[in-house]
Amino acid sequence: MCICASQCFNTTTHKCTENGKCKFESKSAIVKGISFHPSRPWIVISLHSDVIQLWHYRMCVLLEKFDEYDGPVRGICFHQEQLIFVMVL
């Protein structure tokens, strides 16, 4: 399944710590997959709770949350040239 990552405008802001480091929190015990975008400051995370989160790691902002599918996500990866990511169910 491919999801376009260029149309993510629904943002939720999270604060960074005093020393400028971001802490990304979610209510899931296990991260199943993680991928950094090759040219943009984005990170996509697949969680054991069947949710995918797209983060802007420099601004500490959750760009989008995807949960419109059934089953656990076993892996995730950004495309090298296009603004999409692929997940393995």
TIKE-804515 format. One line per 3 residues: number of its first residue (from 1); their letters; for each residue x, y, z of N, C-alpha, C. Coordinates in nm, 3 decimals. Example, Ala and Ser with C-alpha at 12.3 -4.5 7.8 and 13.67 -1.06 7.14 Angstrom:
% residues 2
1> as> 1.319:-0.569:0.780:1.230:-0.450:0.780:1.320:-0.330:0.780 | 1.285:-0.225:0.708:1.367:-0.106:0.714:1.290:0.003:0.787
//
This chain:
% residues 89
1> mci> 0.085:-0.117:0.000:0.000:0.000:0.000:0.089:0.123:0.000 | 0.062:0.218:-0.088:0.137:0.343:-0.095:0.049:0.457:-0.046 | 0.108:0.549:0.027:0.037:0.665:0.078:0.118:0.789:0.042
4> cas> 0.051:0.889:-0.013:0.119:1.013:-0.050:0.150:1.093:0.076 | 0.273:1.135:0.091:0.314:1.209:0.209:0.324:1.359:0.182 | 0.288:1.403:0.062:0.303:1.545:0.030:0.179:1.627:0.064
7> qcf> 0.068:1.564:0.098:-0.056:1.635:0.124:-0.095:1.626:0.271 | 0.001:1.636:0.360:-0.025:1.622:0.503:-0.027:1.760:0.567 | -0.144:1.812:0.591:-0.155:1.946:0.647:-0.226:1.948:0.782
10> ntt> -0.276:1.836:0.828:-0.343:1.827:0.957:-0.236:1.810:1.064 | -0.199:1.919:1.132:-0.085:1.913:1.223:-0.128:1.921:1.368 | -0.049:1.856:1.451:-0.061:1.863:1.595:0.078:1.896:1.649
13> thk> 0.092:2.004:1.723:0.224:2.049:1.767:0.260:1.987:1.902 | 0.385:1.947:1.913:0.440:1.897:2.038:0.561:1.981:2.073 | 0.584:2.004:2.199:0.694:2.091:2.243:0.824:2.015:2.249
16> cte> 0.931:2.087:2.223:1.065:2.032:2.238:1.112:2.058:2.381 | 1.213:1.984:2.423:1.268:2.001:2.556:1.352:2.127:2.562 | 1.400:2.162:2.680:1.478:2.284:2.700:1.608:2.283:2.621
19> ngk> 1.669:2.166:2.602:1.796:2.159:2.531:1.778:2.147:2.380 | 1.655:2.162:2.330:1.629:2.162:2.187:1.604:2.026:2.126 | 1.602:1.921:2.208:1.575:1.787:2.157:1.426:1.760:2.161
22> ckf> 1.378:1.690:2.060:1.237:1.656:2.052:1.214:1.518:2.110 | 1.103:1.504:2.178:1.063:1.375:2.231:0.930:1.339:2.166 | 0.929:1.229:2.092:0.809:1.184:2.024:0.744:1.076:2.109
25> esk> 0.620:1.099:2.147:0.549:1.005:2.232:0.424:0.953:2.164 | 0.393:0.829:2.193:0.271:0.768:2.142:0.228:0.660:2.239 | 0.100:0.628:2.240:0.049:0.526:2.330:0.056:0.389:2.265
28> sai> 0.175:0.345:2.232:0.199:0.213:2.176:0.329:0.162:2.235 | 0.329:0.038:2.272:0.446:-0.017:2.337:0.559:-0.051:2.240 | 0.525:-0.077:2.115:0.625:-0.127:2.022:0.624:-0.048:1.891
31> vkg> 0.740:-0.004:1.845:0.756:0.055:1.713:0.796:-0.058:1.620 | 0.714:-0.082:1.517:0.740:-0.192:1.424:0.831:-0.151:1.309 | 0.825:-0.025:1.267:0.908:0.021:1.156:0.932:0.170:1.164
34> isf> 1.045:0.212:1.107:1.080:0.354:1.108:1.158:0.385:0.980 | 1.133:0.502:0.923:1.203:0.541:0.801:1.219:0.693:0.798 | 1.339:0.738:0.761:1.367:0.879:0.743:1.356:0.913:0.595
37> hps> 1.293:1.027:0.564:1.285:1.070:0.426:1.425:1.109:0.378 | 1.461:1.075:0.253:1.598:1.103:0.208:1.633:1.250:0.191 | 1.533:1.338:0.172:1.567:1.480:0.150:1.487:1.577:0.237
40> rpw> 1.378:1.536:0.294:1.297:1.624:0.379:1.314:1.584:0.526 | 1.288:1.677:0.619:1.304:1.645:0.761:1.183:1.569:0.816 | 1.150:1.458:0.754:1.035:1.377:0.793:1.081:1.241:0.840
43> ivi> 1.004:1.187:0.933:1.023:1.051:0.979:0.885:0.987:0.983 | 0.874:0.865:0.933:0.748:0.792:0.936:0.769:0.669:1.025 | 0.670:0.646:1.112:0.680:0.541:1.213:0.556:0.454:1.206
46> slh> 0.575:0.322:1.202:0.463:0.229:1.212:0.463:0.170:1.352 | 0.348:0.175:1.417:0.335:0.132:1.556:0.262:-0.001:1.565 | 0.285:-0.072:1.675:0.219:-0.200:1.700:0.067:-0.182:1.717
49> sdv> 0.025:-0.062:1.749:-0.117:-0.033:1.768:-0.188:-0.005:1.635 | -0.129:-0.048:1.523:-0.188:-0.036:1.388:-0.203:0.108:1.344 | -0.113:0.195:1.382:-0.115:0.337:1.344:0.018:0.372:1.279
52> iql> 0.011:0.457:1.177:0.131:0.513:1.115:0.133:0.662:1.144 | 0.247:0.714:1.187:0.260:0.856:1.217:0.370:0.916:1.130 | 0.340:1.033:1.074:0.437:1.108:0.995:0.476:1.232:1.075
55> why> 0.604:1.245:1.110:0.655:1.353:1.194:0.749:1.442:1.114 | 0.747:1.571:1.147:0.849:1.666:1.103:0.943:1.679:1.222 | 1.060:1.616:1.215:1.144:1.605:1.334:1.218:1.733:1.369
58> rmc> 1.234:1.826:1.280:1.299:1.953:1.316:1.205:2.047:1.390 | 1.076:2.042:1.354:0.978:2.130:1.418:0.902:2.060:1.531 | 0.929:1.931:1.553:0.859:1.852:1.656:0.708:1.855:1.635
61> vll> 0.665:1.829:1.512:0.524:1.836:1.477:0.480:1.703:1.417 | 0.367:1.654:1.465:0.303:1.538:1.403:0.225:1.588:1.283 | 0.269:1.551:1.162:0.204:1.599:1.040:0.075:1.524:1.010
64> ekf> 0.078:1.394:1.027:-0.038:1.314:0.992:-0.036:1.181:1.066 | -0.156:1.130:1.089:-0.174:1.000:1.154:-0.263:0.918:1.062 | -0.218:0.798:1.025:-0.292:0.711:0.934:-0.338:0.587:1.010
67> dey> -0.468:0.559:1.004:-0.520:0.437:1.067:-0.641:0.382:0.992 | -0.647:0.403:0.861:-0.762:0.363:0.780:-0.748:0.223:0.721 | -0.681:0.133:0.785:-0.659:-0.001:0.732:-0.672:-0.100:0.846
70> dgp> -0.681:-0.228:0.811:-0.694:-0.334:0.911:-0.564:-0.413:0.920 | -0.527:-0.447:1.041:-0.410:-0.532:1.061:-0.286:-0.455:1.097 | -0.188:-0.526:1.153:-0.063:-0.463:1.193:0.025:-0.430:1.073
73> vrg> 0.102:-0.323:1.085:0.199:-0.283:0.983:0.332:-0.344:1.023 | 0.389:-0.425:0.935:0.512:-0.497:0.968:0.638:-0.422:0.925 | 0.625:-0.330:0.832:0.740:-0.254:0.786:0.695:-0.130:0.711
76> icf> 0.785:-0.032:0.701:0.752:0.094:0.635:0.879:0.154:0.577 | 0.866:0.224:0.462:0.984:0.283:0.399:0.941:0.396:0.306 | 1.016:0.506:0.309:0.994:0.615:0.215:1.049:0.577:0.078
79> hqe> 0.985:0.625:-0.027:1.036:0.611:-0.162:1.155:0.706:-0.178 | 1.255:0.666:-0.253:1.376:0.747:-0.267:1.358:0.872:-0.351 | 1.262:0.872:-0.444:1.248:0.986:-0.535:1.113:1.055:-0.528
82> qli> 1.009:0.985:-0.484:0.875:1.043:-0.479:0.834:1.070:-0.335 | 0.730:1.151:-0.318:0.681:1.185:-0.184:0.574:1.086:-0.140 | 0.611:0.959:-0.136:0.522:0.853:-0.088:0.599:0.762:0.004
85> fvm> 0.527:0.684:0.083:0.590:0.576:0.156:0.509:0.450:0.134 | 0.576:0.338:0.153:0.517:0.207:0.132:0.516:0.135:0.264 | 0.404:0.066:0.293:0.397:-0.013:0.415:0.369:-0.158:0.382
88> vl> 0.418:-0.248:0.465:0.398:-0.391:0.450:0.302:-0.435:0.558 | 0.190:-0.491:0.515:0.091:-0.539:0.612:0.114:-0.684:0.644
//
